[in-house]
Amino acid sequence: MNKFLKWLYPGIKVKRWFFLFILGIIIFIIGMGLIINWRILSLLSLTEQQVVKYVY
């Protein structure tokens, strides 16, 4: 655990930018998934419609 905490020490600018870069890639992929409306998101909306049919 101490080795992981060393990554968070101030003054280690390269590692901080690396984590920000990875976080940016993750946010970009999620955003593109929402824009493109991937099949997974379509399947989720289908299940919501099926739930509404069963409720009403």
CHARMM internal coordinates of N, CA and C (Angstrom, degrees):
IC EDIT
DIST 1 N 1 CA 1.4476
DIST 1 CA 1 C 1.5308
ANGL 1 N 1 CA 1 C 110.96
DIST 1 C 2 N 1.3280
ANGL 1 CA 1 C 2 N 116.99
DIHE 1 N 1 CA 1 C 2 N -34.77
DIST 2 N 2 CA 1.4595
ANGL 1 C 2 N 2 CA 120.46
DIHE 1 CA 1 C 2 N 2 CA -179.99
DIST 2 CA 2 C 1.5199
ANGL 2 N 2 CA 2 C 111.74
DIHE 1 C 2 N 2 CA 2 C -64.63
DIST 2 C 3 N 1.3357
ANGL 2 CA 2 C 3 N 116.62
DIHE 2 N 2 CA 2 C 3 N -34.30
DIST 3 N 3 CA 1.4610
ANGL 2 C 3 N 3 CA 119.52
DIHE 2 CA 2 C 3 N 3 CA 178.64
DIST 3 CA 3 C 1.5205
ANGL 3 N 3 CA 3 C 110.71
DIHE 2 C 3 N 3 CA 3 C -64.97
DIST 3 C 4 N 1.3314
ANGL 3 CA 3 C 4 N 116.63
DIHE 3 N 3 CA 3 C 4 N -37.06
DIST 4 N 4 CA 1.4653
ANGL 3 C 4 N 4 CA 119.79
DIHE 3 CA 3 C 4 N 4 CA 178.30
DIST 4 CA 4 C 1.5221
ANGL 4 N 4 CA 4 C 110.63
DIHE 3 C 4 N 4 CA 4 C -67.86
DIST 4 C 5 N 1.3219
ANGL 4 CA 4 C 5 N 117.45
DIHE 4 N 4 CA 4 C 5 N -39.24
DIST 5 N 5 CA 1.4629
ANGL 4 C 5 N 5 CA 121.00
DIHE 4 CA 4 C 5 N 5 CA -178.85
DIST 5 CA 5 C 1.5247
ANGL 5 N 5 CA 5 C 112.02
DIHE 4 C 5 N 5 CA 5 C -67.58
DIST 5 C 6 N 1.3296
ANGL 5 CA 5 C 6 N 117.97
DIHE 5 N 5 CA 5 C 6 N -25.53
DIST 6 N 6 CA 1.4655
ANGL 5 C 6 N 6 CA 120.53
DIHE 5 CA 5 C 6 N 6 CA 177.51
DIST 6 CA 6 C 1.5239
ANGL 6 N 6 CA 6 C 111.32
DIHE 5 C 6 N 6 CA 6 C -63.59
DIST 6 C 7 N 1.3354
ANGL 6 CA 6 C 7 N 117.29
DIHE 6 N 6 CA 6 C 7 N -26.72
DIST 7 N 7 CA 1.4628
ANGL 6 C 7 N 7 CA 120.45
DIHE 6 CA 6 C 7 N 7 CA 177.89
DIST 7 CA 7 C 1.5241
ANGL 7 N 7 CA 7 C 110.81
DIHE 6 C 7 N 7 CA 7 C -67.01
DIST 7 C 8 N 1.3043
ANGL 7 CA 7 C 8 N 117.98
DIHE 7 N 7 CA 7 C 8 N -22.87
DIST 8 N 8 CA 1.4560
ANGL 7 C 8 N 8 CA 121.40
DIHE 7 CA 7 C 8 N 8 CA -176.40
DIST 8 CA 8 C 1.5266
ANGL 8 N 8 CA 8 C 113.21
DIHE 7 C 8 N 8 CA 8 C -93.65
DIST 8 C 9 N 1.3307
ANGL 8 CA 8 C 9 N 117.85
DIHE 8 N 8 CA 8 C 9 N -2.15
DIST 9 N 9 CA 1.4570
ANGL 8 C 9 N 9 CA 120.65
DIHE 8 CA 8 C 9 N 9 CA 179.55
DIST 9 CA 9 C 1.5265
ANGL 9 N 9 CA 9 C 110.06
DIHE 8 C 9 N 9 CA 9 C -63.95
DIST 9 C 10 N 1.3321
ANGL 9 CA 9 C 10 N 117.32
DIHE 9 N 9 CA 9 C 10 N 142.22
DIST 10 N 10 CA 1.4632
ANGL 9 C 10 N 10 CA 119.82
DIHE 9 CA 9 C 10 N 10 CA 177.26
DIST 10 CA 10 C 1.5289
ANGL 10 N 10 CA 10 C 111.56
DIHE 9 C 10 N 10 CA 10 C -66.39
DIST 10 C 11 N 1.3032
ANGL 10 CA 10 C 11 N 115.37
DIHE 10 N 10 CA 10 C 11 N 150.98
DIST 11 N 11 CA 1.4522
ANGL 10 C 11 N 11 CA 120.96
DIHE 10 CA 10 C 11 N 11 CA 178.26
DIST 11 CA 11 C 1.5147
ANGL 11 N 11 CA 11 C 113.89
DIHE 10 C 11 N 11 CA 11 C 97.01
DIST 11 C 12 N 1.3051
ANGL 11 CA 11 C 12 N 117.75
DIHE 11 N 11 CA 11 C 12 N -4.00
DIST 12 N 12 CA 1.4649
ANGL 11 C 12 N 12 CA 121.25
DIHE 11 CA 11 C 12 N 12 CA 179.07
DIST 12 CA 12 C 1.5318
ANGL 12 N 12 CA 12 C 106.60
DIHE 11 C 12 N 12 CA 12 C -102.30
DIST 12 C 13 N 1.3080
ANGL 12 CA 12 C 13 N 116.15
DIHE 12 N 12 CA 12 C 13 N 78.96
DIST 13 N 13 CA 1.4637
ANGL 12 C 13 N 13 CA 121.00
DIHE 12 CA 12 C 13 N 13 CA -170.92
DIST 13 CA 13 C 1.5218
ANGL 13 N 13 CA 13 C 113.48
DIHE 12 C 13 N 13 CA 13 C -72.83
DIST 13 C 14 N 1.3074
ANGL 13 CA 13 C 14 N 117.84
DIHE 13 N 13 CA 13 C 14 N -33.58
DIST 14 N 14 CA 1.4639
ANGL 13 C 14 N 14 CA 120.45
DIHE 13 CA 13 C 14 N 14 CA -177.88
DIST 14 CA 14 C 1.5221
ANGL 14 N 14 CA 14 C 110.43
DIHE 13 C 14 N 14 CA 14 C -65.06
DIST 14 C 15 N 1.3021
ANGL 14 CA 14 C 15 N 116.88
DIHE 14 N 14 CA 14 C 15 N -44.47
DIST 15 N 15 CA 1.4568
ANGL 14 C 15 N 15 CA 120.89
DIHE 14 CA 14 C 15 N 15 CA -179.28
DIST 15 CA 15 C 1.5207
ANGL 15 N 15 CA 15 C 110.97
DIHE 14 C 15 N 15 CA 15 C -66.49
DIST 15 C 16 N 1.3143
ANGL 15 CA 15 C 16 N 117.07
DIHE 15 N 15 CA 15 C 16 N -37.58
DIST 16 N 16 CA 1.4593
ANGL 15 C 16 N 16 CA 120.70
DIHE 15 CA 15 C 16 N 16 CA 178.38
DIST 16 CA 16 C 1.5292
ANGL 16 N 16 CA 16 C 109.99
DIHE 15 C 16 N 16 CA 16 C -62.83
DIST 16 C 17 N 1.3195
ANGL 16 CA 16 C 17 N 117.37
DIHE 16 N 16 CA 16 C 17 N -43.46
DIST 17 N 17 CA 1.4587
ANGL 16 C 17 N 17 CA 120.48
DIHE 16 CA 16 C 17 N 17 CA 178.65
DIST 17 CA 17 C 1.5173
ANGL 17 N 17 CA 17 C 111.48
DIHE 16 C 17 N 17 CA 17 C -67.17
DIST 17 C 18 N 1.3230
ANGL 17 CA 17 C 18 N 117.19
DIHE 17 N 17 CA 17 C 18 N -33.91
DIST 18 N 18 CA 1.4591
ANGL 17 C 18 N 18 CA 120.78
DIHE 17 CA 17 C 18 N 18 CA 177.20
DIST 18 CA 18 C 1.5233
ANGL 18 N 18 CA 18 C 110.33
DIHE 17 C 18 N 18 CA 18 C -63.04
DIST 18 C 19 N 1.3327
ANGL 18 CA 18 C 19 N 117.29
DIHE 18 N 18 CA 18 C 19 N -45.17
DIST 19 N 19 CA 1.4655
ANGL 18 C 19 N 19 CA 120.32
DIHE 18 CA 18 C 19 N 19 CA 178.09
DIST 19 CA 19 C 1.5212
ANGL 19 N 19 CA 19 C 111.41
DIHE 18 C 19 N 19 CA 19 C -64.58
DIST 19 C 20 N 1.3275
ANGL 19 CA 19 C 20 N 117.43
DIHE 19 N 19 CA 19 C 20 N -39.92
DIST 20 N 20 CA 1.4612
ANGL 19 C 20 N 20 CA 120.26
DIHE 19 CA 19 C 20 N 20 CA 177.48
DIST 20 CA 20 C 1.5238
ANGL 20 N 20 CA 20 C 111.11
DIHE 19 C 20 N 20 CA 20 C -64.83
DIST 20 C 21 N 1.3232
ANGL 20 CA 20 C 21 N 117.01
DIHE 20 N 20 CA 20 C 21 N -36.45
DIST 21 N 21 CA 1.4570
ANGL 20 C 21 N 21 CA 121.48
DIHE 20 CA 20 C 21 N 21 CA 177.70
DIST 21 CA 21 C 1.5261
ANGL 21 N 21 CA 21 C 110.68
DIHE 20 C 21 N 21 CA 21 C -64.07
DIST 21 C 22 N 1.3237
ANGL 21 CA 21 C 22 N 117.43
DIHE 21 N 21 CA 21 C 22 N -46.26
DIST 22 N 22 CA 1.4639
ANGL 21 C 22 N 22 CA 121.71
DIHE 21 CA 21 C 22 N 22 CA 178.43
DIST 22 CA 22 C 1.5237
ANGL 22 N 22 CA 22 C 110.23
DIHE 21 C 22 N 22 CA 22 C -62.92
DIST 22 C 23 N 1.3249
ANGL 22 CA 22 C 23 N 117.60
DIHE 22 N 22 CA 22 C 23 N -42.76
DIST 23 N 23 CA 1.4636
ANGL 22 C 23 N 23 CA 121.22
DIHE 22 CA 22 C 23 N 23 CA 177.86
DIST 23 CA 23 C 1.5236
ANGL 23 N 23 CA 23 C 110.68
DIHE 22 C 23 N 23 CA 23 C -61.99
DIST 23 C 24 N 1.3183
ANGL 23 CA 23 C 24 N 117.46
DIHE 23 N 23 CA 23 C 24 N -40.41
DIST 24 N 24 CA 1.4580
ANGL 23 C 24 N 24 CA 121.32
DIHE 23 CA 23 C 24 N 24 CA 177.17
DIST 24 CA 24 C 1.5160
ANGL 24 N 24 CA 24 C 112.45
DIHE 23 C 24 N 24 CA 24 C -63.10
DIST 24 C 25 N 1.3218
ANGL 24 CA 24 C 25 N 117.12
DIHE 24 N 24 CA 24 C 25 N -40.12
DIST 25 N 25 CA 1.4671
ANGL 24 C 25 N 25 CA 120.67
DIHE 24 CA 24 C 25 N 25 CA 177.83
DIST 25 CA 25 C 1.5230
ANGL 25 N 25 CA 25 C 110.30
DIHE 24 C 25 N 25 CA 25 C -64.11
DIST 25 C 26 N 1.3255
ANGL 25 CA 25 C 26 N 117.22
DIHE 25 N 25 CA 25 C 26 N -42.55
DIST 26 N 26 CA 1.4670
ANGL 25 C 26 N 26 CA 120.61
DIHE 25 CA 25 C 26 N 26 CA 179.48
DIST 26 CA 26 C 1.5212
ANGL 26 N 26 CA 26 C 110.64
DIHE 25 C 26 N 26 CA 26 C -62.81
DIST 26 C 27 N 1.3228
ANGL 26 CA 26 C 27 N 117.29
DIHE 26 N 26 CA 26 C 27 N -44.84
DIST 27 N 27 CA 1.4660
ANGL 26 C 27 N 27 CA 120.70
DIHE 26 CA 26 C 27 N 27 CA 178.91
DIST 27 CA 27 C 1.5214
ANGL 27 N 27 CA 27 C 110.43
DIHE 26 C 27 N 27 CA 27 C -64.63
DIST 27 C 28 N 1.3255
ANGL 27 CA 27 C 28 N 117.97
DIHE 27 N 27 CA 27 C 28 N -38.73
DIST 28 N 28 CA 1.4598
ANGL 27 C 28 N 28 CA 121.80
DIHE 27 CA 27 C 28 N 28 CA 178.04
DIST 28 CA 28 C 1.5225
ANGL 28 N 28 CA 28 C 111.06
DIHE 27 C 28 N 28 CA 28 C -62.52
DIST 28 C 29 N 1.3314
ANGL 28 CA 28 C 29 N 117.38
DIHE 28 N 28 CA 28 C 29 N -44.83
DIST 29 N 29 CA 1.4650
ANGL 28 C 29 N 29 CA 121.07
DIHE 28 CA 28 C 29 N 29 CA -179.51
DIST 29 CA 29 C 1.5229
ANGL 29 N 29 CA 29 C 110.74
DIHE 28 C 29 N 29 CA 29 C -64.08
DIST 29 C 30 N 1.3192
ANGL 29 CA 29 C 30 N 117.44
DIHE 29 N 29 CA 29 C 30 N -42.26
DIST 30 N 30 CA 1.4646
ANGL 29 C 30 N 30 CA 120.23
DIHE 29 CA 29 C 30 N 30 CA 177.97
DIST 30 CA 30 C 1.5224
ANGL 30 N 30 CA 30 C 110.21
DIHE 29 C 30 N 30 CA 30 C -63.67
DIST 30 C 31 N 1.3263
ANGL 30 CA 30 C 31 N 116.92
DIHE 30 N 30 CA 30 C 31 N -42.60
DIST 31 N 31 CA 1.4614
ANGL 30 C 31 N 31 CA 120.49
DIHE 30 CA 30 C 31 N 31 CA 178.81
DIST 31 CA 31 C 1.5148
ANGL 31 N 31 CA 31 C 112.72
DIHE 30 C 31 N 31 CA 31 C -63.33
DIST 31 C 32 N 1.3239
ANGL 31 CA 31 C 32 N 116.86
DIHE 31 N 31 CA 31 C 32 N -43.01
DIST 32 N 32 CA 1.4665
ANGL 31 C 32 N 32 CA 119.57
DIHE 31 CA 31 C 32 N 32 CA 178.11
DIST 32 CA 32 C 1.5218
ANGL 32 N 32 CA 32 C 110.74
DIHE 31 C 32 N 32 CA 32 C -65.28
DIST 32 C 33 N 1.3137
ANGL 32 CA 32 C 33 N 116.82
DIHE 32 N 32 CA 32 C 33 N -35.11
DIST 33 N 33 CA 1.4620
ANGL 32 C 33 N 33 CA 120.09
DIHE 32 CA 32 C 33 N 33 CA 176.79
DIST 33 CA 33 C 1.5136
ANGL 33 N 33 CA 33 C 111.52
DIHE 32 C 33 N 33 CA 33 C -63.06
DIST 33 C 34 N 1.3142
ANGL 33 CA 33 C 34 N 116.63
DIHE 33 N 33 CA 33 C 34 N -38.60
DIST 34 N 34 CA 1.4626
ANGL 33 C 34 N 34 CA 119.84
DIHE 33 CA 33 C 34 N 34 CA 178.20
DIST 34 CA 34 C 1.5217
ANGL 34 N 34 CA 34 C 111.40
DIHE 33 C 34 N 34 CA 34 C -70.89
DIST 34 C 35 N 1.3175
ANGL 34 CA 34 C 35 N 117.07
DIHE 34 N 34 CA 34 C 35 N -37.70
DIST 35 N 35 CA 1.4655
ANGL 34 C 35 N 35 CA 120.17
DIHE 34 CA 34 C 35 N 35 CA 179.94
DIST 35 CA 35 C 1.5195
ANGL 35 N 35 CA 35 C 111.13
DIHE 34 C 35 N 35 CA 35 C -69.61
DIST 35 C 36 N 1.3011
ANGL 35 CA 35 C 36 N 117.18
DIHE 35 N 35 CA 35 C 36 N -45.29
DIST 36 N 36 CA 1.4641
ANGL 35 C 36 N 36 CA 121.43
DIHE 35 CA 35 C 36 N 36 CA -176.97
DIST 36 CA 36 C 1.5206
ANGL 36 N 36 CA 36 C 111.49
DIHE 35 C 36 N 36 CA 36 C -75.88
DIST 36 C 37 N 1.3341
ANGL 36 CA 36 C 37 N 116.21
DIHE 36 N 36 CA 36 C 37 N -19.89
DIST 37 N 37 CA 1.4648
ANGL 36 C 37 N 37 CA 121.87
DIHE 36 CA 36 C 37 N 37 CA -178.68
DIST 37 CA 37 C 1.5231
ANGL 37 N 37 CA 37 C 109.55
DIHE 36 C 37 N 37 CA 37 C 60.01
DIST 37 C 38 N 1.3074
ANGL 37 CA 37 C 38 N 113.97
DIHE 37 N 37 CA 37 C 38 N 64.88
DIST 38 N 38 CA 1.4522
ANGL 37 C 38 N 38 CA 121.01
DIHE 37 CA 37 C 38 N 38 CA -178.87
DIST 38 CA 38 C 1.5127
ANGL 38 N 38 CA 38 C 112.04
DIHE 37 C 38 N 38 CA 38 C -54.70
DIST 38 C 39 N 1.2670
ANGL 38 CA 38 C 39 N 114.49
DIHE 38 N 38 CA 38 C 39 N 162.47
DIST 39 N 39 CA 1.4593
ANGL 38 C 39 N 39 CA 121.61
DIHE 38 CA 38 C 39 N 39 CA -178.65
DIST 39 CA 39 C 1.5333
ANGL 39 N 39 CA 39 C 111.49
DIHE 38 C 39 N 39 CA 39 C -59.92
DIST 39 C 40 N 1.3145
ANGL 39 CA 39 C 40 N 116.85
DIHE 39 N 39 CA 39 C 40 N -34.09
DIST 40 N 40 CA 1.4675
ANGL 39 C 40 N 40 CA 119.81
DIHE 39 CA 39 C 40 N 40 CA 179.21
DIST 40 CA 40 C 1.5204
ANGL 40 N 40 CA 40 C 109.92
DIHE 39 C 40 N 40 CA 40 C -61.81
DIST 40 C 41 N 1.3348
ANGL 40 CA 40 C 41 N 116.46
DIHE 40 N 40 CA 40 C 41 N -42.83
DIST 41 N 41 CA 1.4563
ANGL 40 C 41 N 41 CA 119.44
DIHE 40 CA 40 C 41 N 41 CA 179.28
DIST 41 CA 41 C 1.5208
ANGL 41 N 41 CA 41 C 110.84
DIHE 40 C 41 N 41 CA 41 C -66.63
DIST 41 C 42 N 1.3202
ANGL 41 CA 41 C 42 N 117.47
DIHE 41 N 41 CA 41 C 42 N -34.60
DIST 42 N 42 CA 1.4569
ANGL 41 C 42 N 42 CA 120.82
DIHE 41 CA 41 C 42 N 42 CA 177.01
DIST 42 CA 42 C 1.5222
ANGL 42 N 42 CA 42 C 110.38
DIHE 41 C 42 N 42 CA 42 C -66.09
DIST 42 C 43 N 1.3117
ANGL 42 CA 42 C 43 N 117.04
DIHE 42 N 42 CA 42 C 43 N -39.90
DIST 43 N 43 CA 1.4593
ANGL 42 C 43 N 43 CA 120.19
DIHE 42 CA 42 C 43 N 43 CA 178.53
DIST 43 CA 43 C 1.5222
ANGL 43 N 43 CA 43 C 111.13
DIHE 42 C 43 N 43 CA 43 C -64.94
DIST 43 C 44 N 1.3168
ANGL 43 CA 43 C 44 N 117.04
DIHE 43 N 43 CA 43 C 44 N -36.39
DIST 44 N 44 CA 1.4573
ANGL 43 C 44 N 44 CA 119.71
DIHE 43 CA 43 C 44 N 44 CA 177.77
DIST 44 CA 44 C 1.5222
ANGL 44 N 44 CA 44 C 110.98
DIHE 43 C 44 N 44 CA 44 C -64.88
DIST 44 C 45 N 1.3296
ANGL 44 CA 44 C 45 N 116.95
DIHE 44 N 44 CA 44 C 45 N -40.18
DIST 45 N 45 CA 1.4591
ANGL 44 C 45 N 45 CA 119.11
DIHE 44 CA 44 C 45 N 45 CA 179.47
DIST 45 CA 45 C 1.5207
ANGL 45 N 45 CA 45 C 110.80
DIHE 44 C 45 N 45 CA 45 C -69.48
DIST 45 C 46 N 1.3336
ANGL 45 CA 45 C 46 N 117.80
DIHE 45 N 45 CA 45 C 46 N -31.93
DIST 46 N 46 CA 1.4594
ANGL 45 C 46 N 46 CA 119.99
DIHE 45 CA 45 C 46 N 46 CA 176.67
DIST 46 CA 46 C 1.5176
ANGL 46 N 46 CA 46 C 110.78
DIHE 45 C 46 N 46 CA 46 C -65.45
DIST 46 C 47 N 1.2911
ANGL 46 CA 46 C 47 N 117.58
DIHE 46 N 46 CA 46 C 47 N -40.66
DIST 47 N 47 CA 1.4571
ANGL 46 C 47 N 47 CA 119.27
DIHE 46 CA 46 C 47 N 47 CA -179.97
DIST 47 CA 47 C 1.5227
ANGL 47 N 47 CA 47 C 110.78
DIHE 46 C 47 N 47 CA 47 C -66.93
DIST 47 C 48 N 1.3301
ANGL 47 CA 47 C 48 N 117.56
DIHE 47 N 47 CA 47 C 48 N -34.50
DIST 48 N 48 CA 1.4609
ANGL 47 C 48 N 48 CA 120.09
DIHE 47 CA 47 C 48 N 48 CA 176.26
DIST 48 CA 48 C 1.5182
ANGL 48 N 48 CA 48 C 110.58
DIHE 47 C 48 N 48 CA 48 C -64.27
DIST 48 C 49 N 1.3263
ANGL 48 CA 48 C 49 N 117.57
DIHE 48 N 48 CA 48 C 49 N -40.90
DIST 49 N 49 CA 1.4598
ANGL 48 C 49 N 49 CA 120.95
DIHE 48 CA 48 C 49 N 49 CA 178.33
DIST 49 CA 49 C 1.5176
ANGL 49 N 49 CA 49 C 110.77
DIHE 48 C 49 N 49 CA 49 C -64.78
DIST 49 C 50 N 1.3093
ANGL 49 CA 49 C 50 N 117.36
DIHE 49 N 49 CA 49 C 50 N -38.64
DIST 50 N 50 CA 1.4578
ANGL 49 C 50 N 50 CA 120.35
DIHE 49 CA 49 C 50 N 50 CA 178.68
DIST 50 CA 50 C 1.5236
ANGL 50 N 50 CA 50 C 110.73
DIHE 49 C 50 N 50 CA 50 C -65.98
DIST 50 C 51 N 1.3185
ANGL 50 CA 50 C 51 N 117.12
DIHE 50 N 50 CA 50 C 51 N -37.73
DIST 51 N 51 CA 1.4636
ANGL 50 C 51 N 51 CA 120.41
DIHE 50 CA 50 C 51 N 51 CA 177.78
DIST 51 CA 51 C 1.5180
ANGL 51 N 51 CA 51 C 110.01
DIHE 50 C 51 N 51 CA 51 C -64.52
DIST 51 C 52 N 1.3165
ANGL 51 CA 51 C 52 N 117.25
DIHE 51 N 51 CA 51 C 52 N -41.68
DIST 52 N 52 CA 1.4623
ANGL 51 C 52 N 52 CA 120.83
DIHE 51 CA 51 C 52 N 52 CA 179.22
DIST 52 CA 52 C 1.5228
ANGL 52 N 52 CA 52 C 110.04
DIHE 51 C 52 N 52 CA 52 C -62.90
DIST 52 C 53 N 1.3245
ANGL 52 CA 52 C 53 N 118.41
DIHE 52 N 52 CA 52 C 53 N -39.75
DIST 53 N 53 CA 1.4673
ANGL 52 C 53 N 53 CA 121.60
DIHE 52 CA 52 C 53 N 53 CA 178.26
DIST 53 CA 53 C 1.5222
ANGL 53 N 53 CA 53 C 110.89
DIHE 52 C 53 N 53 CA 53 C -61.95
DIST 53 C 54 N 1.3080
ANGL 53 CA 53 C 54 N 117.20
DIHE 53 N 53 CA 53 C 54 N -42.00
DIST 54 N 54 CA 1.4605
ANGL 53 C 54 N 54 CA 120.11
DIHE 53 CA 53 C 54 N 54 CA -179.11
DIST 54 CA 54 C 1.5228
ANGL 54 N 54 CA 54 C 111.67
DIHE 53 C 54 N 54 CA 54 C -70.22
DIST 54 C 55 N 1.3214
ANGL 54 CA 54 C 55 N 117.57
DIHE 54 N 54 CA 54 C 55 N -33.97
DIST 55 N 55 CA 1.4651
ANGL 54 C 55 N 55 CA 120.60
DIHE 54 CA 54 C 55 N 55 CA -179.07
DIST 55 CA 55 C 1.5179
ANGL 55 N 55 CA 55 C 110.34
DIHE 54 C 55 N 55 CA 55 C -70.84
DIST 55 C 56 N 1.3281
ANGL 55 CA 55 C 56 N 117.57
DIHE 55 N 55 CA 55 C 56 N -41.56
DIST 56 N 56 CA 1.4598
ANGL 55 C 56 N 56 CA 120.37
DIHE 55 CA 55 C 56 N 56 CA -178.75
DIST 56 CA 56 C 1.4930
ANGL 56 N 56 CA 56 C 108.57
DIHE 55 C 56 N 56 CA 56 C -97.10
END
COOR INIT
IC SEED 1 N 1 CA 1 C
IC BUILD
